Amino acid sequence: MGHDVSQASGHVERLEAVADLVEIAGRLAPSTAVLAGGERIEDLRLVESARDHGILDRIILVGREDRIGRAVDEVGIEIDPHDMVAADNDEHAAATTIELVKAGGVDMVLKGTVSTPLLHRHMLPLAIRSTVSLTSVFDAEPLADGRPMIVTDAGVTTVCTFERMVGLVRNAVDVAHVVMGIDRPRVAILSANEKQIASLPSTSMGAELAQHDWPDAVVYGPLSLDLATDPRSVAVKGVPDLPGARDVAGQADVLVSPGIDMANAIYKIVSAMIKYGQASLANFIVGFPVAYVLLSRADALDTRLNSVALGSICAQRNLEGTPPSADQP
């Protein structure tokens, strides 16, 4: 797996804050992005901002020719006419986006007006990992004293079998290595309780994942959210005397939820904190030969710019260049 070639040692410096992603991406080589459904004014303003920050250097807009033309004129963004690719409808735009990725020279796919399920359906045949997952990097003042963490999977994985959970952990650990500069991430498998309870399957899943072989991470579960992130809670409640428990409890770098419901709730809570200046967030989907970023209008502008920066960092540090065998830790 490639790392930041701008650093002679090959070591990635520790990420101090999510807001630093934009500056970090701007110091790396810029990326080429294709915007699937490049017809929305706010998306064009976003990619123009990313270009101003040195994150992107080329933007390919795919969509209805007349709508792209009007949006480009209104924003005043400079786009090479060859980089405005006509598509009759969303299905055509999604298919054209995939063809551009296959042709090479594209580092990142950004979701524009094309619907998420439709674009996912076209992207999935390109997957280079058996598990693709939304990996979100965040910091929030009330959690872990505001240090950057990862939560997964808030938006893609709905069926969390053991094999799929291994993939979620693997994807998140790779992002922790490549983006956050953590050599041996501490991974907490979340549940509502730190003890195995027969009526709560997530507790058994956490224990099973903790017993798996993880050569480049410390994985422990089950842990409740407070025991995963708050040393004070650990001091009060204690943790089981099991391998990895004391390494992860109160110090987790990665929060792996047993299902999309919990991860999505954490994601939405962090998003709410952003409105009050208490959090920052960035995310992209891991598992494809290019970075895949969802530009949701529900996300704050800073979140969307951070996400483009995160995708570019991963593309330039070759996160997705690892072979499919990376599924197996």
NORMO-V664989 format. One record per backbone hydrogen bond with DSSP energy under -0.5 kcal/mol. NH is the residue of the N-H (numbers start at 1). CO is the residue of the C=O. E is the energy in kcal/mol with one decimal. If there is no record, write none. Layout:
nh | co | e
NH | CO | E
NH | CO | E
//
This chain:
nh | co | e
2 | 318 | -0.6
5 | 3 | -0.7
7 | 4 | -1.7
8 | 6 | -0.6
10 | 7 | -1.7
15 | 180 | -1.8
20 | 17 | -1.6
21 | 18 | -2.1
22 | 19 | -0.7
24 | 20 | -2.6
25 | 21 | -2.9
26 | 22 | -1.8
27 | 23 | -1.0
27 | 24 | -0.9
28 | 24 | -0.9
28 | 25 | -0.6
31 | 55 | -2.5
33 | 31 | -0.5
33 | 58 | -2.5
34 | 108 | -2.4
35 | 60 | -3.3
36 | 34 | -0.7
36 | 110 | -2.7
37 | 35 | -1.0
37 | 62 | -2.1
38 | 35 | -0.6
38 | 62 | -2.1
39 | 37 | -1.6
40 | 37 | -0.5
44 | 40 | -1.9
45 | 41 | -2.3
46 | 42 | -1.7
47 | 43 | -2.5
48 | 44 | -2.1
49 | 45 | -1.9
50 | 46 | -2.4
51 | 47 | -2.1
52 | 48 | -2.4
53 | 49 | -1.9
54 | 51 | -1.4
55 | 50 | -2.6
56 | 50 | -1.0
57 | 31 | -2.4
58 | 31 | -1.2
60 | 33 | -2.8
61 | 59 | -0.6
61 | 83 | -3.1
62 | 35 | -2.2
62 | 60 | -0.5
63 | 85 | -2.1
68 | 64 | -2.6
69 | 65 | -2.4
70 | 66 | -2.1
71 | 67 | -2.3
72 | 68 | -2.9
73 | 69 | -2.2
74 | 70 | -2.4
75 | 71 | -2.5
76 | 72 | -2.2
77 | 72 | -1.0
79 | 77 | -0.7
83 | 80 | -2.6
84 | 81 | -1.4
85 | 61 | -3.2
85 | 83 | -0.7
86 | 84 | -0.6
87 | 63 | -2.3
93 | 89 | -2.5
94 | 90 | -2.7
95 | 91 | -2.2
96 | 92 | -2.5
97 | 93 | -2.2
98 | 94 | -1.9
99 | 95 | -1.9
100 | 96 | -2.1
101 | 97 | -1.9
102 | 98 | -2.6
103 | 99 | -1.8
104 | 100 | -0.6
104 | 101 | -1.2
107 | 32 | -2.4
108 | 32 | -1.5
109 | 291 | -2.9
110 | 34 | -2.8
111 | 293 | -2.5
112 | 36 | -2.3
112 | 110 | -0.6
113 | 37 | -1.9
114 | 36 | -1.4
119 | 115 | -2.5
120 | 116 | -2.9
121 | 117 | -2.1
122 | 118 | -1.5
123 | 119 | -2.3
124 | 120 | -2.7
126 | 123 | -2.6
127 | 124 | -1.9
128 | 287 | -2.6
129 | 287 | -1.1
133 | 286 | -1.6
135 | 133 | -0.7
135 | 284 | -2.7
136 | 134 | -0.6
136 | 151 | -2.1
137 | 135 | -0.5
137 | 282 | -2.8
138 | 149 | -2.8
139 | 280 | -2.0
140 | 143 | -0.5
141 | 278 | -2.7
143 | 140 | -1.7
144 | 142 | -0.5
146 | 140 | -0.9
146 | 143 | -2.3
147 | 144 | -1.6
149 | 138 | -3.0
150 | 253 | -1.9
151 | 136 | -2.4
152 | 255 | -2.0
154 | 134 | -0.5
158 | 156 | -0.5
160 | 158 | -0.7
161 | 159 | -1.2
165 | 161 | -2.5
166 | 162 | -2.3
167 | 163 | -1.7
168 | 164 | -2.1
169 | 165 | -2.5
170 | 166 | -2.6
171 | 167 | -2.7
172 | 168 | -2.2
173 | 169 | -2.9
174 | 170 | -2.1
175 | 171 | -1.8
176 | 172 | -2.4
177 | 173 | -2.2
178 | 174 | -2.7
179 | 175 | -2.8
180 | 175 | -1.2
181 | 177 | -0.6
182 | 176 | -2.2
183 | 181 | -0.7
185 | 182 | -0.5
185 | 216 | -0.6
187 | 185 | -0.6
187 | 218 | -3.5
188 | 186 | -0.5
188 | 254 | -3.0
189 | 187 | -0.5
189 | 220 | -2.5
190 | 188 | -0.8
190 | 256 | -2.6
191 | 223 | -1.7
197 | 200 | -0.5
200 | 197 | -2.0
203 | 200 | -2.0
204 | 200 | -0.7
205 | 201 | -2.2
206 | 202 | -2.2
207 | 203 | -1.9
208 | 204 | -2.4
209 | 205 | -2.5
210 | 206 | -2.0
211 | 207 | -1.2
212 | 209 | -1.0
214 | 212 | -0.6
215 | 329 | -0.6
217 | 214 | -0.9
218 | 185 | -2.8
219 | 217 | -0.6
220 | 187 | -2.6
222 | 189 | -0.6
223 | 189 | -1.8
228 | 224 | -1.7
229 | 225 | -1.5
230 | 226 | -2.6
231 | 229 | -0.6
233 | 230 | -0.5
234 | 230 | -1.7
235 | 231 | -2.3
236 | 232 | -1.7
237 | 233 | -3.2
238 | 234 | -2.4
242 | 240 | -1.9
245 | 242 | -1.7
246 | 242 | -0.5
248 | 244 | -2.0
249 | 245 | -2.8
250 | 227 | -2.1
251 | 248 | -2.6
252 | 228 | -2.2
252 | 248 | -0.6
253 | 186 | -3.0
254 | 186 | -2.1
255 | 150 | -3.3
256 | 188 | -2.9
256 | 254 | -0.6
257 | 152 | -2.6
257 | 255 | -0.6
263 | 259 | -1.6
264 | 260 | -2.8
265 | 261 | -2.0
266 | 262 | -2.4
267 | 263 | -2.5
268 | 264 | -2.6
269 | 265 | -2.3
270 | 266 | -2.6
271 | 267 | -2.4
272 | 268 | -2.1
273 | 269 | -2.0
274 | 270 | -1.5
275 | 271 | -0.8
275 | 272 | -0.7
276 | 273 | -1.4
277 | 274 | -1.8
278 | 273 | -2.3
280 | 139 | -2.3
282 | 137 | -2.0
284 | 135 | -1.6
285 | 292 | -3.3
286 | 133 | -2.8
286 | 284 | -0.6
291 | 107 | -2.2
292 | 285 | -0.8
293 | 109 | -3.0
293 | 291 | -0.5
295 | 111 | -0.9
295 | 293 | -0.6
296 | 294 | -1.1
299 | 296 | -1.5
304 | 300 | -2.0
305 | 301 | -2.3
306 | 302 | -2.9
307 | 303 | -2.2
308 | 304 | -2.0
309 | 305 | -2.3
310 | 306 | -2.7
311 | 307 | -2.6
312 | 308 | -2.3
313 | 309 | -2.6
314 | 310 | -2.4
315 | 311 | -2.3
316 | 312 | -2.9
317 | 313 | -2.3
318 | 315 | -1.0
319 | 314 | -2.7
321 | 318 | -0.9
322 | 319 | -1.2
326 | 323 | -2.6
327 | 324 | -2.0
328 | 325 | -1.9
329 | 327 | -0.7
//
